[in-house]
Amino acid sequence: MPASQHLEADPLVIKSTQTVLSVDDMPIESVLSGVDRKILVDHPVDHDEAVILSLGYKQEFRREFSLFTTFGVSFSVLGLLPSIASTLWYSLAYAGNAGITWGYLIGMVGVMAVACSMAEISSAFPTSGGLYYATAMLAPPKYKALLSWIVGWSNYFVQVTGAPSVGYGCASMILALNQITHPDYVFENWHCYLLTVALTFLGAIIASAPTKWIAYINSGSTILNLVFLFISFVVMLGGNNRTEQGLSKFNSNSIAWGIDNQTDWPDGICILLTFMAVIWTMSGFDSPFHLAEECSNAQVATPRAIVMTASIGGILGFVFQLGMAYTIVSVEDAVNDELGQPYIAYLNQIMTQERVLAIGSFAVVLAFTMSFSCMIAASRVLFSYSRDNCFPLSRYWAKVNTITRTPVNAVWANWFIGVLLCLLMFGGVAIDAIFSVGAIGSFISFTVPTLLRITYARKTFIPGPWNLGKFSYACGTLACSFVLLMIPVLNFPQYRGADNTPDLMNWTVVVYWGSMLLAVLWFFVYAHKIYSGPKSNLEKGTVVSGNEATQVIEAVVSSNHDVHFGPDDDAALEKIPEKADYPEN
């Protein structure tokens, strides 16, 4: 049963100012579409509010993000420098320099296809729960609840593992730098755990701040990202001490672009395995989608921010890693160094200790900003999904704090879950699974609505003002093909056969697929009774049928009060008596 049919209007209350918004006259497909619903609001609405109301949701956030500040959050979530540093285990350690040069470029082709397809979807459904909302709107009615449930949980697994994985990477770099200055220091897992908990705790405090504060903070962190990345790149190329070691200033092309297969798989599979690094690094481009309800001109700014994040991040990431490939002394030594952090070990190969500490500190600072940016996006996901009763205790996570006007409860719920996830580091290599979850979970949730858009909903999809036009199907097909290829590959371990010991196992199979299995079982056992897909949270009495809306309009006009019409609601004008004298909006 459509969610709109659950809405029963209370006796009509006439306000001194009444805005009448016709959902069917908005170029949007939503849970309220197709049943002649009108939304009554006691204040004039702009286009952004008209869109979110038509999608079935109240405007609960302040729209204080612009294109630049939305890009700022997503670029901070992308966190190029700390992301590259944290995922060298999957690029440099698998295929050598090829993993960070031409392997990265090939992976970026697939990533950009996914990003552009998602941007088109975000323009049509600019809500913080957009991925799973779009899935429900584009899926066959019989399967919309199940598919949106799977997409929602898959995306949530990505979001909830983002901050702890970044926090873990940040803590690892701090401890590696400490080992450089204190050679006698003995690294213990509990040191890393407590430091990770402390860093994410501070990040949760920042993520709980008002939207305007968050916008300012992330604008600053975006500038820091660009400045620190540039300084690190310049020092890496111009300030390295390779010549003092009797080496040439830079590696030859054959070394910089050469493959050094350090897996038990053929070279082709080896390169595919390195895509985990680029997929995880670039997965933050979905953040603007989750901030759509806090962004002005969301139908245009949100997709633009997604494409800007993926393209700018992809280009800068390639250039930076290209510099690494031309300056690294030994891939094997960087990967196997006792510091336990390939990026810091790489810096230690080509720089003095003072420069290592300085450049390494840049990555630490950016990793911290990345962690709280991840928390911001994750809290919006938990909030939006909880509006539709997707999670246990949803009523608590769907609350907006009255002071900050942000979902503070959701922030701290995610932090607590992250603290528990970090216990995986006591299981050795199992902690790596939270990186793999971020890669596989994100691209599954990103691509399901795209697959539906180019198949079942090919003729019914209503594109937003930002769309791919005639390239939509080609881009969507490439995106879906890339993800279909990568789903099994992301579950492969580095070694196989007798070499694949429990300590070296790829635990994604257990952590991600085990979690998804539990989520799906829960749906069939109980959740299907309380969850039927996205539903409107508009108050009773604000959503009425066409006849009731006409009565309200006539009553307001006869009382000499103001009637406003929502953007694109020209059809409502035809229902007003000709003698009425009303102000147009």
Disulfide bonds with the S-S distance in Angstrom:
none
